[in-house]
Amino acid sequence: MFESVESLPYEESEGPAFRVHERLIVKYESEKHISLHWRSDPISDMVSHSAVALVLNISCEILK
């Protein structure tokens, strides 16, 4: 789905985190929370929107 997903070094992210498509950082905040960070531009916005859709879809499946 994404061009690249790489794990970030623990020191750089202060916890588990991934860089998606070299534009979006997804950080694990707690058992029920993640945070997404990106600089706004058309491509980064599309990547972040698709990541949010993926996370929401997963959370809906877990609740079933």
Gaussian input, Z-matrix of N, CA and C with variables (Angstrom, degrees):
# hf/3-21g

backbone

0 1
 N
 C     1     B1
 C     2     B2     1     A1
 N     3     B3     2     A2     1     D1
 C     4     B4     3     A3     2     D2
 C     5     B5     4     A4     3     D3
 N     6     B6     5     A5     4     D4
 C     7     B7     6     A6     5     D5
 C     8     B8     7     A7     6     D6
 N     9     B9     8     A8     7     D7
 C    10    B10     9     A9     8     D8
 C    11    B11    10    A10     9     D9
 N    12    B12    11    A11    10    D10
 C    13    B13    12    A12    11    D11
 C    14    B14    13    A13    12    D12
 N    15    B15    14    A14    13    D13
 C    16    B16    15    A15    14    D14
 C    17    B17    16    A16    15    D15
 N    18    B18    17    A17    16    D16
 C    19    B19    18    A18    17    D17
 C    20    B20    19    A19    18    D18
 N    21    B21    20    A20    19    D19
 C    22    B22    21    A21    20    D20
 C    23    B23    22    A22    21    D21
 N    24    B24    23    A23    22    D22
 C    25    B25    24    A24    23    D23
 C    26    B26    25    A25    24    D24
 N    27    B27    26    A26    25    D25
 C    28    B28    27    A27    26    D26
 C    29    B29    28    A28    27    D27
 N    30    B30    29    A29    28    D28
 C    31    B31    30    A30    29    D29
 C    32    B32    31    A31    30    D30
 N    33    B33    32    A32    31    D31
 C    34    B34    33    A33    32    D32
 C    35    B35    34    A34    33    D33
 N    36    B36    35    A35    34    D34
 C    37    B37    36    A36    35    D35
 C    38    B38    37    A37    36    D36
 N    39    B39    38    A38    37    D37
 C    40    B40    39    A39    38    D38
 C    41    B41    40    A40    39    D39
 N    42    B42    41    A41    40    D40
 C    43    B43    42    A42    41    D41
 C    44    B44    43    A43    42    D42
 N    45    B45    44    A44    43    D43
 C    46    B46    45    A45    44    D44
 C    47    B47    46    A46    45    D45
 N    48    B48    47    A47    46    D46
 C    49    B49    48    A48    47    D47
 C    50    B50    49    A49    48    D48
 N    51    B51    50    A50    49    D49
 C    52    B52    51    A51    50    D50
 C    53    B53    52    A52    51    D51
 N    54    B54    53    A53    52    D52
 C    55    B55    54    A54    53    D53
 C    56    B56    55    A55    54    D54
 N    57    B57    56    A56    55    D55
 C    58    B58    57    A57    56    D56
 C    59    B59    58    A58    57    D57
 N    60    B60    59    A59    58    D58
 C    61    B61    60    A60    59    D59
 C    62    B62    61    A61    60    D60
 N    63    B63    62    A62    61    D61
 C    64    B64    63    A63    62    D62
 C    65    B65    64    A64    63    D63
 N    66    B66    65    A65    64    D64
 C    67    B67    66    A66    65    D65
 C    68    B68    67    A67    66    D66
 N    69    B69    68    A68    67    D67
 C    70    B70    69    A69    68    D68
 C    71    B71    70    A70    69    D69
 N    72    B72    71    A71    70    D70
 C    73    B73    72    A72    71    D71
 C    74    B74    73    A73    72    D72
 N    75    B75    74    A74    73    D73
 C    76    B76    75    A75    74    D74
 C    77    B77    76    A76    75    D75
 N    78    B78    77    A77    76    D76
 C    79    B79    78    A78    77    D77
 C    80    B80    79    A79    78    D78
 N    81    B81    80    A80    79    D79
 C    82    B82    81    A81    80    D80
 C    83    B83    82    A82    81    D81
 N    84    B84    83    A83    82    D82
 C    85    B85    84    A84    83    D83
 C    86    B86    85    A85    84    D84
 N    87    B87    86    A86    85    D85
 C    88    B88    87    A87    86    D86
 C    89    B89    88    A88    87    D87
 N    90    B90    89    A89    88    D88
 C    91    B91    90    A90    89    D89
 C    92    B92    91    A91    90    D90
 N    93    B93    92    A92    91    D91
 C    94    B94    93    A93    92    D92
 C    95    B95    94    A94    93    D93
 N    96    B96    95    A95    94    D94
 C    97    B97    96    A96    95    D95
 C    98    B98    97    A97    96    D96
 N    99    B99    98    A98    97    D97
 C   100   B100    99    A99    98    D98
 C   101   B101   100   A100    99    D99
 N   102   B102   101   A101   100   D100
 C   103   B103   102   A102   101   D101
 C   104   B104   103   A103   102   D102
 N   105   B105   104   A104   103   D103
 C   106   B106   105   A105   104   D104
 C   107   B107   106   A106   105   D105
 N   108   B108   107   A107   106   D106
 C   109   B109   108   A108   107   D107
 C   110   B110   109   A109   108   D108
 N   111   B111   110   A110   109   D109
 C   112   B112   111   A111   110   D110
 C   113   B113   112   A112   111   D111
 N   114   B114   113   A113   112   D112
 C   115   B115   114   A114   113   D113
 C   116   B116   115   A115   114   D114
 N   117   B117   116   A116   115   D115
 C   118   B118   117   A117   116   D116
 C   119   B119   118   A118   117   D117
 N   120   B120   119   A119   118   D118
 C   121   B121   120   A120   119   D119
 C   122   B122   121   A121   120   D120
 N   123   B123   122   A122   121   D121
 C   124   B124   123   A123   122   D122
 C   125   B125   124   A124   123   D123
 N   126   B126   125   A125   124   D124
 C   127   B127   126   A126   125   D125
 C   128   B128   127   A127   126   D126
 N   129   B129   128   A128   127   D127
 C   130   B130   129   A129   128   D128
 C   131   B131   130   A130   129   D129
 N   132   B132   131   A131   130   D130
 C   133   B133   132   A132   131   D131
 C   134   B134   133   A133   132   D132
 N   135   B135   134   A134   133   D133
 C   136   B136   135   A135   134   D134
 C   137   B137   136   A136   135   D135
 N   138   B138   137   A137   136   D136
 C   139   B139   138   A138   137   D137
 C   140   B140   139   A139   138   D138
 N   141   B141   140   A140   139   D139
 C   142   B142   141   A141   140   D140
 C   143   B143   142   A142   141   D141
 N   144   B144   143   A143   142   D142
 C   145   B145   144   A144   143   D143
 C   146   B146   145   A145   144   D144
 N   147   B147   146   A146   145   D145
 C   148   B148   147   A147   146   D146
 C   149   B149   148   A148   147   D147
 N   150   B150   149   A149   148   D148
 C   151   B151   150   A150   149   D149
 C   152   B152   151   A151   150   D150
 N   153   B153   152   A152   151   D151
 C   154   B154   153   A153   152   D152
 C   155   B155   154   A154   153   D153
 N   156   B156   155   A155   154   D154
 C   157   B157   156   A156   155   D155
 C   158   B158   157   A157   156   D156
 N   159   B159   158   A158   157   D157
 C   160   B160   159   A159   158   D158
 C   161   B161   160   A160   159   D159
 N   162   B162   161   A161   160   D160
 C   163   B163   162   A162   161   D161
 C   164   B164   163   A163   162   D162
 N   165   B165   164   A164   163   D163
 C   166   B166   165   A165   164   D164
 C   167   B167   166   A166   165   D165
 N   168   B168   167   A167   166   D166
 C   169   B169   168   A168   167   D167
 C   170   B170   169   A169   168   D168
 N   171   B171   170   A170   169   D169
 C   172   B172   171   A171   170   D170
 C   173   B173   172   A172   171   D171
 N   174   B174   173   A173   172   D172
 C   175   B175   174   A174   173   D173
 C   176   B176   175   A175   174   D174
 N   177   B177   176   A176   175   D175
 C   178   B178   177   A177   176   D176
 C   179   B179   178   A178   177   D177
 N   180   B180   179   A179   178   D178
 C   181   B181   180   A180   179   D179
 C   182   B182   181   A181   180   D180
 N   183   B183   182   A182   181   D181
 C   184   B184   183   A183   182   D182
 C   185   B185   184   A184   183   D183
 N   186   B186   185   A185   184   D184
 C   187   B187   186   A186   185   D185
 C   188   B188   187   A187   186   D186
 N   189   B189   188   A188   187   D187
 C   190   B190   189   A189   188   D188
 C   191   B191   190   A190   189   D189

   B1=1.4422
   B2=1.5320
   B3=1.3258
   B4=1.4540
   B5=1.5175
   B6=1.3151
   B7=1.4580
   B8=1.5241
   B9=1.3311
   B10=1.4585
   B11=1.5180
   B12=1.3203
   B13=1.4613
   B14=1.5149
   B15=1.3361
   B16=1.4563
   B17=1.5217
   B18=1.3053
   B19=1.4538
   B20=1.5222
   B21=1.3209
   B22=1.4590
   B23=1.5235
   B24=1.3202
   B25=1.4654
   B26=1.5232
   B27=1.3153
   B28=1.4625
   B29=1.5278
   B30=1.3421
   B31=1.4643
   B32=1.5310
   B33=1.3092
   B34=1.4639
   B35=1.5193
   B36=1.3225
   B37=1.4669
   B38=1.5216
   B39=1.3193
   B40=1.4684
   B41=1.5244
   B42=1.2927
   B43=1.4583
   B44=1.5109
   B45=1.3375
   B46=1.4636
   B47=1.5342
   B48=1.3298
   B49=1.4697
   B50=1.5236
   B51=1.3221
   B52=1.4583
   B53=1.5145
   B54=1.3180
   B55=1.4664
   B56=1.5255
   B57=1.3258
   B58=1.4631
   B59=1.5150
   B60=1.3241
   B61=1.4661
   B62=1.5341
   B63=1.3493
   B64=1.4670
   B65=1.5262
   B66=1.3388
   B67=1.4632
   B68=1.5212
   B69=1.3164
   B70=1.4592
   B71=1.5270
   B72=1.3319
   B73=1.4612
   B74=1.5233
   B75=1.3252
   B76=1.4601
   B77=1.5240
   B78=1.3396
   B79=1.4688
   B80=1.5193
   B81=1.3282
   B82=1.4552
   B83=1.5231
   B84=1.3225
   B85=1.4634
   B86=1.5298
   B87=1.3309
   B88=1.4673
   B89=1.5193
   B90=1.3210
   B91=1.4648
   B92=1.5245
   B93=1.3259
   B94=1.4561
   B95=1.5229
   B96=1.3239
   B97=1.4657
   B98=1.5283
   B99=1.3205
   B100=1.4566
   B101=1.5256
   B102=1.3068
   B103=1.4707
   B104=1.5191
   B105=1.3114
   B106=1.4558
   B107=1.5173
   B108=1.3281
   B109=1.4638
   B110=1.5248
   B111=1.3355
   B112=1.4503
   B113=1.5149
   B114=1.3185
   B115=1.4646
   B116=1.5176
   B117=1.2958
   B118=1.4575
   B119=1.5232
   B120=1.3055
   B121=1.4629
   B122=1.5250
   B123=1.3155
   B124=1.4699
   B125=1.5325
   B126=1.3167
   B127=1.4715
   B128=1.5222
   B129=1.3238
   B130=1.4681
   B131=1.5176
   B132=1.3222
   B133=1.4575
   B134=1.5272
   B135=1.3161
   B136=1.4651
   B137=1.5237
   B138=1.3377
   B139=1.4674
   B140=1.5317
   B141=1.3310
   B142=1.4629
   B143=1.5264
   B144=1.3126
   B145=1.4726
   B146=1.5241
   B147=1.3125
   B148=1.4626
   B149=1.5303
   B150=1.3348
   B151=1.4637
   B152=1.5266
   B153=1.3134
   B154=1.4679
   B155=1.5271
   B156=1.3164
   B157=1.4646
   B158=1.5276
   B159=1.3168
   B160=1.4625
   B161=1.5266
   B162=1.3284
   B163=1.4649
   B164=1.5281
   B165=1.3131
   B166=1.4652
   B167=1.5221
   B168=1.3208
   B169=1.4544
   B170=1.5270
   B171=1.3091
   B172=1.4754
   B173=1.5226
   B174=1.3304
   B175=1.4673
   B176=1.5211
   B177=1.3167
   B178=1.4777
   B179=1.5120
   B180=1.3153
   B181=1.4652
   B182=1.5230
   B183=1.3267
   B184=1.4654
   B185=1.5335
   B186=1.3188
   B187=1.4678
   B188=1.5172
   B189=1.3234
   B190=1.4736
   B191=1.5107
   A1=110.92
   A2=116.04
   A3=120.03
   A4=109.68
   A5=116.00
   A6=121.64
   A7=111.28
   A8=116.65
   A9=120.17
   A10=110.36
   A11=114.56
   A12=122.55
   A13=105.79
   A14=116.35
   A15=119.53
   A16=110.09
   A17=114.71
   A18=120.79
   A19=108.86
   A20=116.59
   A21=120.80
   A22=110.07
   A23=117.28
   A24=119.59
   A25=110.30
   A26=116.43
   A27=121.60
   A28=111.97
   A29=117.98
   A30=121.38
   A31=111.52
   A32=116.44
   A33=121.40
   A34=112.31
   A35=117.82
   A36=120.53
   A37=114.27
   A38=118.50
   A39=122.73
   A40=111.87
   A41=118.13
   A42=123.90
   A43=109.67
   A44=117.60
   A45=119.80
   A46=111.18
   A47=115.64
   A48=120.03
   A49=109.43
   A50=114.63
   A51=122.17
   A52=110.22
   A53=115.92
   A54=121.46
   A55=106.19
   A56=115.67
   A57=121.54
   A58=109.05
   A59=115.65
   A60=122.62
   A61=111.94
   A62=116.47
   A63=123.22
   A64=112.96
   A65=117.54
   A66=120.70
   A67=113.63
   A68=118.14
   A69=122.77
   A70=108.93
   A71=116.69
   A72=121.50
   A73=107.63
   A74=116.17
   A75=122.61
   A76=106.59
   A77=116.36
   A78=121.61
   A79=110.63
   A80=115.06
   A81=121.61
   A82=107.10
   A83=117.32
   A84=121.74
   A85=111.91
   A86=116.56
   A87=122.25
   A88=107.55
   A89=115.39
   A90=119.32
   A91=112.62
   A92=117.52
   A93=120.88
   A94=113.74
   A95=118.21
   A96=120.12
   A97=112.35
   A98=114.34
   A99=121.64
   A100=106.73
   A101=116.03
   A102=119.01
   A103=108.39
   A104=115.55
   A105=122.62
   A106=108.12
   A107=115.92
   A108=121.89
   A109=108.82
   A110=116.35
   A111=121.17
   A112=109.97
   A113=115.71
   A114=121.48
   A115=106.96
   A116=115.52
   A117=119.82
   A118=112.24
   A119=114.37
   A120=124.19
   A121=104.93
   A122=118.79
   A123=119.62
   A124=115.03
   A125=117.99
   A126=119.92
   A127=110.75
   A128=117.64
   A129=120.70
   A130=111.08
   A131=117.16
   A132=120.48
   A133=110.87
   A134=118.16
   A135=120.98
   A136=110.70
   A137=117.07
   A138=120.85
   A139=109.63
   A140=117.16
   A141=119.83
   A142=111.15
   A143=117.90
   A144=120.95
   A145=110.70
   A146=117.21
   A147=119.05
   A148=110.90
   A149=117.88
   A150=120.56
   A151=110.69
   A152=117.48
   A153=121.15
   A154=109.45
   A155=117.84
   A156=121.12
   A157=110.79
   A158=117.31
   A159=121.69
   A160=110.88
   A161=116.89
   A162=121.17
   A163=110.67
   A164=117.52
   A165=119.95
   A166=112.11
   A167=116.59
   A168=121.01
   A169=110.14
   A170=117.16
   A171=120.99
   A172=110.28
   A173=117.07
   A174=119.93
   A175=111.75
   A176=117.49
   A177=120.24
   A178=110.64
   A179=118.01
   A180=122.08
   A181=110.90
   A182=117.12
   A183=120.67
   A184=110.17
   A185=116.83
   A186=120.98
   A187=113.92
   A188=118.34
   A189=120.69
   A190=111.54
   D1=-44.63
   D2=179.89
   D3=-107.46
   D4=148.86
   D5=-179.02
   D6=-58.89
   D7=-43.90
   D8=178.88
   D9=-152.77
   D10=145.82
   D11=173.47
   D12=-136.32
   D13=123.47
   D14=-179.57
   D15=-131.64
   D16=143.66
   D17=177.16
   D18=-76.26
   D19=138.89
   D20=178.17
   D21=-91.65
   D22=148.48
   D23=176.14
   D24=-59.51
   D25=142.76
   D26=-175.72
   D27=-57.34
   D28=-39.25
   D29=-178.98
   D30=-64.15
   D31=-35.81
   D32=-177.07
   D33=-71.89
   D34=-29.14
   D35=-171.36
   D36=-114.16
   D37=-6.22
   D38=-178.22
   D39=57.71
   D40=35.14
   D41=-179.78
   D42=147.88
   D43=176.82
   D44=179.16
   D45=-59.20
   D46=132.55
   D47=179.97
   D48=-157.17
   D49=156.39
   D50=179.50
   D51=-132.84
   D52=147.13
   D53=171.49
   D54=-105.32
   D55=124.93
   D56=-177.44
   D57=-109.79
   D58=127.39
   D59=175.06
   D60=55.79
   D61=24.34
   D62=179.91
   D63=59.96
   D64=19.60
   D65=-175.72
   D66=-133.69
   D67=-24.42
   D68=-171.68
   D69=-123.81
   D70=133.01
   D71=174.12
   D72=-107.26
   D73=125.48
   D74=176.70
   D75=-111.08
   D76=118.57
   D77=-177.68
   D78=-114.25
   D79=137.65
   D80=173.14
   D81=-81.17
   D82=118.66
   D83=-178.77
   D84=-99.57
   D85=-43.28
   D86=178.12
   D87=-160.05
   D88=-177.61
   D89=-177.68
   D90=-58.90
   D91=-29.43
   D92=-176.93
   D93=-114.63
   D94=5.93
   D95=-175.50
   D96=-136.80
   D97=138.74
   D98=168.04
   D99=-127.31
   D100=162.74
   D101=174.48
   D102=-128.43
   D103=146.86
   D104=177.82
   D105=-118.38
   D106=135.35
   D107=-178.47
   D108=-132.64
   D109=131.67
   D110=177.86
   D111=-157.78
   D112=157.66
   D113=172.10
   D114=-89.23
   D115=132.24
   D116=-173.96
   D117=-73.23
   D118=121.65
   D119=168.12
   D120=-158.61
   D121=165.07
   D122=-173.46
   D123=-54.53
   D124=-43.40
   D125=-177.95
   D126=-71.67
   D127=-45.70
   D128=179.08
   D129=-61.68
   D130=-37.94
   D131=177.51
   D132=-63.44
   D133=-40.88
   D134=178.51
   D135=-65.65
   D136=-41.57
   D137=178.60
   D138=-63.05
   D139=-45.51
   D140=-179.05
   D141=-65.87
   D142=-38.94
   D143=178.98
   D144=-64.06
   D145=-40.18
   D146=179.08
   D147=-70.04
   D148=-33.96
   D149=176.26
   D150=-66.69
   D151=-41.52
   D152=177.25
   D153=-62.29
   D154=-44.18
   D155=178.55
   D156=-60.65
   D157=-40.72
   D158=178.46
   D159=-63.69
   D160=-46.39
   D161=179.72
   D162=-63.20
   D163=-44.39
   D164=179.17
   D165=-63.75
   D166=-38.16
   D167=178.13
   D168=-64.95
   D169=-42.08
   D170=178.27
   D171=-63.91
   D172=-44.67
   D173=-179.01
   D174=-64.24
   D175=-35.10
   D176=176.72
   D177=-66.47
   D178=-39.16
   D179=179.12
   D180=-65.72
   D181=-36.70
   D182=-179.47
   D183=-67.37
   D184=-35.56
   D185=-178.02
   D186=-74.42
   D187=-13.78
   D188=-178.70
   D189=-70.20

